[in-house]
Amino acid sequence: MIRVTEEKREATFLLLVDNIATYGIAPKIVSDDPEVFDIELPSGSIEPGKRGEIRVALAHDFELSAKKTSFTIEFDDARHTRYTIPVEIGSEPPRAGGSHSSVTRNTSSGAQTTASPLQPTTGEDKKKDGKQ
């Protein structure tokens, strides 16, 4: 789950996709709310053994208000594997004592996603590495 609070309004959240298949896989958006989300998919296929990044941010003109929604990504493998990511906007952060576990899902197609939980980024990490 992605939780977007006022403090994270401008953040970009990363969904990391590790391709453990022996062939390239390409994600596509099959369900979302374009008035709420700006979603950037990897260009082309994620090659075998490589990691792809799906970047998710709130649309610039979206008014931050309490809302629960989701988006769904499908891969072009033989089973058309889908992942639906729930998003909670404008909610209070989880209370102390709650925990987030690392979630890794394998599919029979070989696509693997890792969320631990999704971490916001502002691009500063890329600037430090000189990769911007």
N, C-alpha and C positions, 0 to 999 in steps of 0.2 A: 504494500500500500504506500502511496505517496501522500504525505500530509503537507499541505501548503498553508502556512500561517502568514500573518502580515510581515513578519521578519524575513520570510523566505519568498516574498512576492516576486522578486526579480531573479530568483535562483533558477538555474537549469539543473534538472535531475537527470542522472544517467542510468540507463538500463543496459547492462553489459551482457552480450550474447557471445558465448564461446561455442564455436562450431567444432564438435567432436566427430562429425560425420566424415566420410571419405570423399565428399563432393561439396561444392559450394551451395550455400543456402541464402536466399534473399527474403528479407521481411517486407511485408506491405501492411498498411493500415486498412483494416476491414470495418472498423467501427470507431468513431470518435466524435467529438463535438468541436468543430473548427472555430466556433465562437469562444471556446474556452481554452483550447490547446494549440500550441505551436509544437509540432512533432517533427523532428529531423531524423530520417532513417539513413543508414549507411548507403552510399552510392554503389550500386551493383551488388554482387554476391559477397558474402562473408566466406572466404576460402577455408578449406579444411585446416584445422589446427589454429585458426586465427580468431581474434576477438573483434566483434563489431560493437559500436556504441549507438544507442538510440537516445537522442536528447529530447527531453520533454520540458516545456516551460509553459507558463500561462500566456495566453495571447495578450499583447500589449494593451489592447483596449478593453480587456475583460475587467469588469468591476468586481473587486474582491468581495465576495459575500459567501455566506455559509451554503455549501453545496456538496453533495456526494454524487460522483459521476465515475466514469471509467472510459478506457479505450482498449481496443483489441488489436493485436498484431498477429498476422498469420505468416507462416513460412511456406516456401514453395517446395517442401519435401513431399514425398509420396502420400503422406497422411494429412497434409495441409495443417500441420500442428499450429494451434492457436494458444495465445496467452492473453487473458484479460487482466488489466492492471487497474485496481480500484484507486480512486483519487478522492481525498477529502480536503475541501478548500474552506479556509476561514475557521477551522475548528481549533479547539484548544489542543496543545501538545499533550502527548500521553503523560499520565501522572508518574511520579517517581515510583520505582519498584516494578514497573512494567519492563518487559524485555523484548528485544528484537532478536530473532535468531537468523542466522544465515540460511537462506533458502536456495537450494540448487535443485533444479528439476531436469531430469533426463527424459528424453522421449525415445521411442523406438527408432526414430529417424536419425538420431544422433545430435539433434540440436540440444544445447544445454544453456539455460539461463542462470545467472547468479544475481541475487539481490540480497544485500547484506547490511541493512536495508538500503534502498536507493539513496545515494548521497548527492546533495546539491553541489554544484560547482559554479563559480563565477568567472572562470577562465583564468584566474590567477595562477592555478597549477600549471597551465600550459605556458604562461609567460615566464615562469621560473625556469622551465626546461628549455626555453627559447623556441617553442614549437608553435607559436601563434601565427 
